[in-house]
Amino acid sequence: MQLTKKSSSALIGYIGLALGIVLVVFQFRQIDFASVVLRISSIGFSSVFILLPFLMLHLLETVAWIRVFPPSITAISFLKLLKIQFIAETISMTLPAGMAIGEPLRPFLCQKFIGIPLPAGVASVAVRKLMLGVAQGLYTIIGAIAGFSLLQTVSIPIFPVAVLGYIMVGAGAMVFLVFLVLLLLLLNGNAAQNVHKLLMLVPFKKVKTWLLTKEAGFLDTDDELRSFDTQFAGRLFFVLLIYILAWFMLAIESFIILRLLGVELSFLQVLAMDTAITMLRGIFFFIPSGLGVQELGYRLFFQALGMHDFADYGAFVLLRRFKELLWYSFGYGVMFFSGVHLRDAEEMSNGDL
């Protein structure tokens, strides 16, 4: 059963990767790479600033993550949790179907490096994921409203009428409400047990036997979720603000790159562009790092803004990808020097360890 599930996830991931490569080749076929390299080289030492928003994003996410652990966990090393954040995010964003490995990896690494019991780690990861979704919904609404006219302009080549602004506001509201409802259901204290009961309906004897051996873990996770008191609920608002600020780092990064390239766009225009592309990447989650999808989205926006210089476009998307290459290389370095290997990560995602 696990082998079939793993094979299906991997197949979808590899299909997504192939699709991403095709999209990238399609987008880059008109680019004069000599001009792009010349444009990038003109930035010089200032290019180091491009790396800072991504670092700040992970710092903010780690600060927020610490605050969503159950009250029973009182002493958490920030640096160790930051290390886990880098490892899990690198796996999630770079491997085919990486989310299926990276997210389950978090509680196991919390146990390995910090000594946090698995039920508490699972509870924190579940709350963290849902809080990120709530924050993304609000971030999308803010970006859509701020750049509504730009989104409407971009709609014209894609839709019969100008509707992208309305779509983005609606999508943001839907994401916000869905994740908020799921968060409230999770914190009612019976979520893990209900999931266990649902899984027990699977008509496979081996699966049911495995679930029965893990039942205590589900119950322990519910105990940890029930331990979140009213003070924690009040703390969620502050956590939400941190996550929204973390999402803003994506737009800030794009704004810095464009300014260094000499492209004059307002921050609100960049914000609208990035919120739309972030949502687009979420739709095509099975494509590692939104490969090709991100590039296509930026090209549509550049054209809608009357920016037809392929050197600017090529330099912008290559700098973003090169930044990712540097940070994900760093993430894999942290991973291997910490004694975590891809084989271990896959086993952890399957619950074998």
N, C-alpha and C positions, 0 to 999 in steps of 0.2 A: 504493500500500500504506500509506504513512504517512498519507495523507489519510483513508483508510478508518478506520484505527486512531484517528486524532485525532477524527474525527466520532463514532465509537462512544463514546469516552471522554467527549466533550462531551455527547452525548445522555444517557448514564447520569447524568452530573453534573447536567444540567438537570432530569431526572426526579427525582433526589434532592432538588434545591432545591425543586421544586414540592411534593413530599411533605412536606418540612420546613415549608414555609409553611402547608400544610393542618393539620399537627399543632399548630403555634403558634396558629393561629386557634382551633382546637378547645380548646386549653388555656386561652386567655385570654378566652374568651367569658363566663366567670362572674366575672371580676375587675372590681372597682370601681376604676378607675384613679385616681380622685380620692383614695381612701383609700391607694392604693399610693404616689402622689406625696407625700402628707402623711407617710407612714411613712419614705420615703427622705429627705425634707427634714429630718426630725428628727435625722438622723445628723450633719449639719453637716460641719465641717472634718475630722473623724475618717475620713471616707470616703476620704481620700487613702491610708490604709493598705491599702485594697483593691487598689491598683495594685502594691504591693510584691512579693507572691508571684510574680506573672507575670514581673516583672523578674528576680527571683532565679532563677526557672526557666531563663530564657534565659542568665543569667550562668553557672549551673551546667552547662548543656548545652554552652556554649562552652568552659568549662574542661575538660570531659570530651572534647570533640571534638578539642581540641589534642593530647590524649594518645593519640589513635588514628591519627594520621598516621604513615606509614612512617618508619623511622629516617633515611631519606635527606633528609627535610625537617626542618631544625633550627631555623630562625628563622621564627616565625609571629607576626604582629601580632594581639594579642588583640582590639583594638578593631575591626580590619578583619574578623576572623572573626566577631565579635559582629554587625557590620553584615550580613554574609552570612546569619547565623542569623536575624535579624529579617526580612530580605527573603524568604528561602526559606520560613520558617514562615508568614509572612503570606499568600503565594501559595498554599501548601498548604492552609491552613485556610479561605480565603475564596472561592476560585474553584471552580466545578463541576469535579470531577475534578482538583482542584488538586494532589494528591499526584503525579500524572503529570507535572506541570510543575515543582513546587517542589523535589523531590528531585534530578532530573537537573540542575537549575539550580545546585546547590551546587558541584560540581567546576568548572563553567565560570566561576562567580564567583570561586572560589579562584584560578583562573588569571588572571582579569582584574584583580583587586584586589591579589593577594598574589604572583602570579608562580609559583604552584605548578603543576607539569606536570599535565596531565589524568590520566594513569594514577595518579599519587599521590593526586590529589583524588578520583578514582573509588574507589580502594581505601579511603580514609579514610571516605567517605560510606557505603560498603557495610558496613564494620565498625561504624561509628556506628549505622546503622539496626538491625543485628542486636543490638548491645549494648543499645539502647533496648528492643527486644523482650524480651530476657532480663530486663532490669530491670523491665519492666512485669509479666512473669509473677510475679516475686518480690513486687512491690508488691501485686499482686492477691491472692496467697496470704496475705500479712501482713494486708491489710485484711479479707479474708474470715474469717480466724481471729479477728481482733480483734473483729469485729462479727457473729460467727456467729449469735447468737440474734436479732439484728435482721433479718438476711437471711432467717432461717427465718420470722419473723413476716410479712415482706413477701411471702413465697411464697404465703401463704394465699389472697389474692384472685386470684392469677395461676395457680397450679397446684393440682391436686387435693390434693396433700400438701405439707408443708413441705420443700422440696428446694433452695431457692435458695442456701443456705449451701454445700451439697455441690457444686452446680453451679459456684459461683464458685471454690471451692478446686480443683476439677477443671480448670476453664478456665485458671486461673492456672498450674497444673502443666503443662498441655498447651502453653500459650504459652511457658513457660520452656524446656521440653524441645525443642520444635520450633526455636526460635530459637537455642538452644545448639548443637544438632546442625548447623544451617545455618552458624553461626559457625565451628565446628570444620572443616566441609567447606570453607568459604571460605579458611581460613588454611592449607589443605594445599598451596596454591601453584598449583593447576591449575584453579581454579573458573572463571575468565574464559575460559580456553581450552575447557573443557568446554561452557560456555554457547555459545561461538562454534560449536563442532561441532554442537550441538543445533540452533542457528538455521540452519545450512547445510543442514539436512534440509528446510527450507521449499521447496516446489516452484515457486519464482518466480525466473526468470533475473535480473531486475533486483535483487531482494533479495540473491541470491547474489553478484552483481557488487559491490554496495555492501558486503557483509560481507567480501569478499576485500580490498577497499581498506582496511577497518578492522581487518584481522587483526593488524597490527603493534601497534595500540593494545590489543587484548585480551592479547597476549603481554606487553606492557609492564606492564599492570595485574597480571598474574600475577607478574612479576618483583618488583613493589612488595609484593605480598602475601607472597611468599616471603622478603622482607627482614625480616619480623617475626620476631625471635629469641625465645629463651626468656625473656630479661629483659622483653620486651613482654608475654608471656603472664602473667608475675607482676604486671605493671602493670594488667592487665585487671581484677583484683579491686578495685583502688582506683577505677578508672573505673566499675565496676559500682556501687559504693557512691555515687558522685556522681550517677549516673543515677537510682538509687532515691530519693535525696534530692530530685532534681528532680521526680520523680513525686509526692512528698509535698507539694510546693508547691500542687498542685491541692486537696488536702484542707485544707491550711492556709488557703488563700484562702476556701473555703466556710465554714470555722470562724470566720474573722474577720468575714465578712459577717453570719453568723447572730448572733454576739455583738453586733455593732453594732446589729442590729435588735432586740436584747433576747430572742432565742430561745435558750433554755438547752438545748443538746445537748452531750453529752460529745464529746471529740475522737475517741474510738473509734467512736462512732455516726456521726459525720461521715465518718470514714475509710472505714467499711464502705459508706456511701452513695456516696461518690465513686469508690471502686474499682469498684463495680458499674456506675455510670453511665459511667465511662471505658471499661470493657469493652464496654458497650452502644454507645457512640459508635464504637468500633473495628469492631463488626459492621456498622454502617451508615456505613462510611467514605465512601461516595459522596455523603452528604449534607453539604454544607459546614458545618463547625463543629458538626456534630451538631444542626443546627437542628430544633427540635421534639422530637427524640428525647431530648435532654438535659432539656427542660422536662417531658416526660411522665414520665421516670424520677424526677425530683425530686418530682413531684406524688404518685406512688405511695409514695415513702418518707415524705413528709410525712403522708399519710393513715394509713400504717401506724404512725406515731409518735403518732397522735391529734392532729395539728396541722391543724385544719380551717379556720383563719383564712386566707382567700384573700389578705388584705392582706400577711401575712407571706410567703406563697408568691410572690405577684406581685412584691413588693419584692426578694426574694432573687434570682429568676431575671432580673429586669430589671437589677439591679445587676451580675450576672455578665455579661450581654450588653453592658451599657454599658461595662464594663471592657474587654471584647474589642473593642468599637467604637473606643475610645480607642487601644488598643495597636496594632490593625491599621491604623488611620489613620496612626499614627506609622510603622508598617512601610512603608506605601505612600509616605509622605513621604520616608523614608530611601531607598527604591527609586528614586523619580524624581529626587531630588537627586543620586543616585549615577550617573545616566545609564542606568539599566536600565528598560526599558519592557516592557509585557505582550507585545508582539509579539516582542521579543527573547527573552523567556522561553519562548514557545511554540516559536520556532525552535531554541533551545538544547535543549529537551526532545526535539525531533525529530532532533537531531544535525546541523542544517543549518549551524551556525556553526563 
